[in-house]
Structure formats: structure tokens, C-alpha cells
């Protein structure tokens, strides 16, 4: 339930559990007891997974979390992260990395090159080749491809959507949060394929997108370094993409782009006639947009 690193931390969950649990209904008690006794697992679980483990409903899970004084599951997870000391921000990872590399340019070069070499070795392994082949087969049958990613992965989603559109496969990026993501999800339909860029944290944007894809019967292709995560368990195809972030170092997002370009080029070559036709159309439209007199 706890570990040695946690002994000197304020146990907010534990204190609230001891004070409030006895006054709750039996069903709520069973949920808060599970949360109290399975803290690390709860950090990586959705409300639906906790509900399944406690034989309750996701609504009951949320009520139990709120009965402990938390605004919601995300608030609880932040508290648990702080308790275990697991949270590493982008600033933390960058600080760790630059301290290790000092001021030697060659160390920085080697760090990136070695990270990409490891990723390329992993991507070329038989299991990943098979997964990529399966993903391409799904994409060839797709009405449209949707690419999910937030923060830095959101930039990759937007860029890759442009490339898919250029080769004639309609594509949309799902790279916003909150209400804006909900509006983007309206574009999804049956017959689409979802490509997700997600790691270990089962954040609400990812779970909401996955839930909508499942509702529509969309195949899900996951690009991740966390092959044991909630998203990996739910995806139809999992491609393991190492990002060079072991030991708290900064992730290399370029390795994910390498995988995306593999998928895009494979689809383009498999549908060469459509690709050429689409690219010619793009060039024709581009010529009509040139300013008069410009060569």
C-alpha cells in the first residue's frame, strides 16, 4: 500500500479514509477501501476499471472519491502521485537530462542518436513489423483516420493528419482538451480508424476518445512505450515505440514521428494510384493560389 519513500509524506488519503470511511454506506465503503489498499493500481485505472474491481458502477466510484473529499478521480490521482513521489514534469525531465549531459555538445548528440537507434531497432523487430503491417491493413480499409495526441503529441497528430490528407486518405487530428476535444470527436464515424499516441497515464482525454471509438466500432492503433497500460489493454494493435525517457530523462518525440511516417509511407505505396492523383490535385490547387506574375 505504501513504501519507504512515502513515510515522511503527509498521507492525505489515509487520514480522510480513517475519518470518513465508517460513516459511508457499505457500497461506498467497499470502493474507498479498495482505493486505500490499491493505491498504485488506482493511479493507472479508470473509474470503469475500479468499478469492475469493486463490483459497483463508475458513478458509485466517483461518489466514493468525492465522499473522501476529492473533486474527482483526477484530483485523487494527483494526491496519490504526490504521495508516491511519481510525478515528473517536463521541466523535471529536461533538468535531469541537461544535468547529465553537462555542456558537452557531443553528449547531447549521442543522447538523441542513441535514443533513435534503440527506437529504430525496436520498430524493426518482428513483433513490431507485424503490428505495423496489421495497422496498415486497417488503414487501407478506413473511411477516415483520426490521430489522437495532446501536448507535444498533438503537434505530431496535426502534422500527420496533413500528410494523410495529402496522400488521399481523409484525416483529422484529435489534439485538444475539454470541450474543444468533444467538438473534434464529433467528426468520428463508423468505418474510421483511430491512431492513438498515449503513454501510461489513463487521462480523461484519452479515455473519452477511446470510449467514443469503441462505441463506433473503430479499430484502435496505439503508439506507446507503455505496453502494459490501460490504453494498451484496450487497443486492437499496439506498436512499441521507445522514447528514450528511462531514468526520468526527457522523451524523444521524434521516435514517434518515425513510426507515423512508416505508417503513412506504407499506406501511400499500397495505394499509389490514389496517392499520385491526390498529390497532383494538391499541386494543381497550389498553382491557382500563386500570386499573379509569380513564377
Protein Blocks (a to p, Z undefined) as FASTA:
>chain_A
ZZfklmmpccfklmmmmmmmmmpcfklmmmmmmmmmmmmlmmmpcfklmmmmnopafklm
mmmmmmnopablmlmmmmmmmmnopaccfklmmmmmmmmnmmafklmmmmmmmmmmmmmm
mmmpmklmmmmmmmmmmmmmpfbdcdddehjlmmmmmmmmmmmmmnopacdddfbehjll
mmmmmmpcehiacdddddfblcfklmmmmmmmmmnopacddddfblkbfklmmpmbdcdd
dehlgghiacdfklmmmmmmmmmmmmmmmmmmlmmmmmmmmmmmmmmmpcghiZZ
